[in-house]
Amino acid sequence: MNYRYVSVLVLCVLLLTGCSWWRTVQHLGKSYPVVATIDVFYAEKDIKAPQYEYVGEVFLNVGGLVTPELENMLIEAGKQRGASAILISYNLTSQPSSENGVVSTPILRGRLIRYL
């Protein structure tokens, strides 16, 4: 077998998947027992529960395009923390840089919701 061909193939697969397998979802907030399913929202107005509270956030630094795989990482993190639902958004965070003044980093953010 041609090792050069295999090496190029592995490199292409890593680039196409966005190398998300080594990314870590960060968590801030409360945790509850693990749940099997959660509701997924992209706008706060779509949350139809009569009463709920935000119990935390999960977030992931992304290099550019948001893929379903990256969203699924946030959803799974929400399930592991016992959320009833997750509100997913895409934000740019800015931080100071010694070279350019300010650097913006794309963040995929999930606000964890607990139904009351």
FIDREN-365154 format. One record per residue (C-alpha): chain; z, x, y; residue in one letter. Coordinates in steps of 0.1 Angstrom, whole numbers. Layout:
N
{kette A c3 Z c1 X c2 Y rest a};
...
END
This chain:
116
{kette A c3 0 c1 0 c2 0 rest m};
{kette A c3 -8 c1 12 c2 35 rest n};
{kette A c3 24 c1 19 c2 53 rest y};
{kette A c3 7 c1 19 c2 87 rest r};
{kette A c3 -6 c1 -16 c2 81 rest y};
{kette A c3 29 c1 -28 c2 71 rest v};
{kette A c3 45 c1 -11 c2 101 rest s};
{kette A c3 20 c1 -28 c2 125 rest v};
{kette A c3 25 c1 -62 c2 108 rest l};
{kette A c3 64 c1 -59 c2 111 rest v};
{kette A c3 61 c1 -49 c2 148 rest l};
{kette A c3 38 c1 -79 c2 155 rest c};
{kette A c3 62 c1 -103 c2 138 rest v};
{kette A c3 91 c1 -90 c2 158 rest l};
{kette A c3 71 c1 -93 c2 191 rest l};
{kette A c3 59 c1 -129 c2 183 rest l};
{kette A c3 94 c1 -142 c2 174 rest t};
{kette A c3 108 c1 -128 c2 206 rest g};
{kette A c3 132 c1 -106 c2 188 rest c};
{kette A c3 158 c1 -134 c2 190 rest s};
{kette A c3 175 c1 -125 c2 158 rest w};
{kette A c3 195 c1 -98 c2 176 rest w};
{kette A c3 205 c1 -120 c2 206 rest r};
{kette A c3 240 c1 -132 c2 209 rest t};
{kette A c3 250 c1 -166 c2 223 rest v};
{kette A c3 279 c1 -163 c2 247 rest q};
{kette A c3 306 c1 -190 c2 249 rest h};
{kette A c3 330 c1 -200 c2 275 rest l};
{kette A c3 354 c1 -229 c2 271 rest g};
{kette A c3 372 c1 -250 c2 244 rest k};
{kette A c3 364 c1 -252 c2 207 rest s};
{kette A c3 369 c1 -281 c2 183 rest y};
{kette A c3 363 c1 -285 c2 146 rest p};
{kette A c3 326 c1 -279 c2 135 rest v};
{kette A c3 303 c1 -309 c2 135 rest v};
{kette A c3 271 c1 -315 c2 116 rest a};
{kette A c3 250 c1 -331 c2 144 rest t};
{kette A c3 250 c1 -333 c2 181 rest i};
{kette A c3 230 c1 -351 c2 208 rest d};
{kette A c3 206 c1 -329 c2 229 rest v};
{kette A c3 199 c1 -337 c2 265 rest f};
{kette A c3 178 c1 -320 c2 292 rest y};
{kette A c3 190 c1 -341 c2 322 rest a};
{kette A c3 224 c1 -354 c2 330 rest e};
{kette A c3 211 c1 -389 c2 338 rest k};
{kette A c3 200 c1 -392 c2 301 rest d};
{kette A c3 236 c1 -391 c2 289 rest i};
{kette A c3 244 c1 -427 c2 280 rest k};
{kette A c3 280 c1 -423 c2 268 rest a};
{kette A c3 304 c1 -444 c2 289 rest p};
{kette A c3 329 c1 -415 c2 291 rest q};
{kette A c3 326 c1 -378 c2 284 rest y};
{kette A c3 338 c1 -345 c2 296 rest e};
{kette A c3 323 c1 -310 c2 298 rest y};
{kette A c3 344 c1 -287 c2 276 rest v};
{kette A c3 325 c1 -255 c2 279 rest g};
{kette A c3 292 c1 -236 c2 281 rest e};
{kette A c3 270 c1 -216 c2 258 rest v};
{kette A c3 244 c1 -193 c2 272 rest f};
{kette A c3 218 c1 -168 c2 262 rest l};
{kette A c3 199 c1 -142 c2 282 rest n};
{kette A c3 162 c1 -147 c2 276 rest v};
{kette A c3 134 c1 -123 c2 284 rest g};
{kette A c3 109 c1 -149 c2 296 rest g};
{kette A c3 95 c1 -179 c2 277 rest l};
{kette A c3 120 c1 -203 c2 261 rest v};
{kette A c3 111 c1 -211 c2 225 rest t};
{kette A c3 124 c1 -239 c2 203 rest p};
{kette A c3 141 c1 -211 c2 182 rest e};
{kette A c3 161 c1 -201 c2 212 rest l};
{kette A c3 171 c1 -237 c2 220 rest e};
{kette A c3 181 c1 -241 c2 184 rest n};
{kette A c3 205 c1 -211 c2 187 rest m};
{kette A c3 223 c1 -230 c2 216 rest l};
{kette A c3 224 c1 -262 c2 196 rest i};
{kette A c3 239 c1 -245 c2 166 rest e};
{kette A c3 264 c1 -228 c2 188 rest a};
{kette A c3 274 c1 -262 c2 202 rest g};
{kette A c3 278 c1 -276 c2 166 rest k};
{kette A c3 300 c1 -246 c2 157 rest q};
{kette A c3 322 c1 -254 c2 187 rest r};
{kette A c3 325 c1 -291 c2 179 rest g};
{kette A c3 306 c1 -305 c2 208 rest a};
{kette A c3 294 c1 -341 c2 207 rest s};
{kette A c3 263 c1 -332 c2 228 rest a};
{kette A c3 247 c1 -304 c2 247 rest i};
{kette A c3 229 c1 -305 c2 280 rest l};
{kette A c3 203 c1 -277 c2 280 rest i};
{kette A c3 189 c1 -261 c2 312 rest s};
{kette A c3 171 c1 -230 c2 322 rest y};
{kette A c3 185 c1 -210 c2 351 rest n};
{kette A c3 179 c1 -177 c2 369 rest l};
{kette A c3 210 c1 -157 c2 378 rest t};
{kette A c3 209 c1 -130 c2 404 rest s};
{kette A c3 229 c1 -99 c2 404 rest q};
{kette A c3 229 c1 -68 c2 427 rest p};
{kette A c3 208 c1 -39 c2 419 rest s};
{kette A c3 210 c1 -4 c2 433 rest s};
{kette A c3 172 c1 0 c2 433 rest e};
{kette A c3 157 c1 -33 c2 444 rest n};
{kette A c3 186 c1 -51 c2 460 rest g};
{kette A c3 187 c1 -81 c2 436 rest v};
{kette A c3 176 c1 -87 c2 400 rest v};
{kette A c3 171 c1 -121 c2 386 rest s};
{kette A c3 178 c1 -127 c2 349 rest t};
{kette A c3 166 c1 -158 c2 331 rest p};
{kette A c3 195 c1 -177 c2 313 rest i};
{kette A c3 192 c1 -205 c2 288 rest l};
{kette A c3 223 c1 -226 c2 293 rest r};
{kette A c3 239 c1 -254 c2 273 rest g};
{kette A c3 268 c1 -274 c2 288 rest r};
{kette A c3 290 c1 -286 c2 259 rest l};
{kette A c3 299 c1 -323 c2 261 rest i};
{kette A c3 327 c1 -341 c2 243 rest r};
{kette A c3 325 c1 -379 c2 241 rest y};
{kette A c3 359 c1 -396 c2 249 rest l};
END
